Amino acid sequence: MSKRALIAVMTGVVCILVRVPGSQAAILTVLPPAHRFESDSITGVHYTVLADSGKSTNLYFHQRSWLSDNSVVLYTGPTSAQRLMGYIQATGERFVIGNVTGATAAARRNSVFGMRDKKLVEITLLITISHDPRSVPSRVEATERTIRTLTFTSQVNGNYDDTFLSVYENNESVTPRRYSVYKISVSNGEMVEVCRANSSISHLQWSRGSSKLLMYSGNDDARLWVVNPADGVPRNVYVQVPSMGEWVTHESWWVNDQILWCGAPWPAGYELDPQRGEYHHVNVLDLHSGISRIVAAGSWLPAQENAELWKRNFHHACGDEDGRWIVADSFSGVLTLTEGKTTRTRLFTVGHRTYGGGEHSHPSFDRLGKQVVFVTNRFGEPRVCVARIPDEWRAESAPIITSVEPAAEPPRRRNHVPFSVPVLFPSEPNPSNPATVIRFSVPRTEGVVLSIYAINGQLVCTLVDAVRQQGEHSARWEGRDSKGRHVGAGVYLCRLVTPSGTTTERIVVVR
């Protein structure tokens, strides 16, 4: 099968577009910049409103909203047709992808998966950035292929390496009613029924690091389900207690096969409260240990209206891809950031919704954990915003590193063939006394963060935080922290983070 690769440089990123038989290419409409910049009056956090008019909403919080190279934010709007759109971060331009529903970005390539009517499609985007977008717009070429035609529509979710998609069918027109989970091969469209549920399905999503774990939400007392497609046996992994008012809701995967969800049982004294206002924590369930814990606690005060209580409780929660942060929203338009490692919670931005009115914020992270996309209702109708996490907040936090995970593709003898994933080669010398050279490879031109951490996960220093071209690179660590002080002897972790993936290697320092 012949393939033709088109390569373009876009904001320092090389995007490879592969033409396959049966695909259709089109030049998309690019709209001039119409964004506005805002600052939160309480927290000082800066955010960008992507368009100054027209209703728009972001993708659902457990979908990927950014292309894999972090260059484009996906959202819907601005018309009543709610077309799928892209916002180019480098220029502020927007482009129209079309009437695609249930969309999510691919994990490791600049593609979008979604439904065009009942066709499951992949749309690959090739973007050439304009140096003067108000005079000459950037160019966006889209190549679309149909993966499979379904008999129903669904939200689409992709696994961690773009090999499989998941969809669900809620068919109540047949007897017995059919509530099914399906796995679909991205390469050839082969579809397999994974399992059937007892009630309607929502929030179907793959684990961020495993093709052996699919999670979905049921619509009965047994809410939270996980299934391994290999055995097709759904397991209710958290038993809620409705008699205590507990309701598990708005689940999403996080790092290390952990599941975030919102909800809480009634607190002591709640039964005597005439108002009985709502009460929700952000919780995390570790599938490996079975332990569930509170990571951001909601609060309840007697005789308070829900509008007041929802300033202190949580409705949706999403974690970044490195375990550093959890963002959560409330019915009252308050967004918080919680550190994954310490569970310290910061007020992020406020005033984006009144209780009972407007769209939910549905916040989620970019591919590097530096920005949050959400919806604000401050301007009379829903608008999509992107807020940047302050650098000083990031400096005070640390990712979750529980072990040195193996690379998705083990390093082999270096040659002219690029790796398909980011790779850290063993540093030389190692052990070091104290300096060492760290060599790494990235599969395409993309943003790179190369950092050194203590074995407890505390950040020591960042060696690289910039765009690097496809291929091999090196950085030298002199055995010092970010303030130039010599580190002590011991084991340290070198962590390479890119939109294509994350990998870690050990470095031993001797003195």
Beta strands, then each sheet from edge to edge (+ up, - down):
strand 1: 4-10
strand 2: 13-19
strand 3: 24-27
strand 4: 30-31
strand 5: 36-39
strand 6: 46-49
strand 7: 57-58
strand 8: 72-76
strand 9: 84-88
strand 10: 94-98
strand 11: 101-105
strand 12: 111-116
strand 13: 119-128
strand 14: 139-149
strand 15: 157-158
strand 16: 164-171
strand 17: 178-185
strand 18: 191-196
strand 19: 202-206
strand 20: 214-217
strand 21: 224-227
strand 22: 235-238
strand 23: 249-253
strand 24: 258-263
strand 25: 281-286
strand 26: 292-296
strand 27: 316-319
strand 28: 325-329
strand 29: 335-339
strand 30: 345-349
strand 31: 364-365
strand 32: 371-376
strand 33: 383-388
strand 34: 423-424
strand 35: 436-442
strand 36: 446-454
strand 37: 459-468
strand 38: 471-477
strand 39: 490-498
strand 40: 501-509
sheet 1: 1+ 2-
sheet 2: 3+ 14- 13+ 12- 11+
sheet 3: 4+ 10- 9+ 8- 7+
sheet 4: 5+ 6- 33+ 32- 31+
sheet 5: 15+ 16- 17+ 18-
sheet 6: 19+ 20- 21+ 22-
sheet 7: 23+ 24- 25+ 26-
sheet 8: 27+ 28- 29+ 30-
sheet 9: 34+ 35- 38+
sheet 10: 37+ 36- 39+ 40-
end
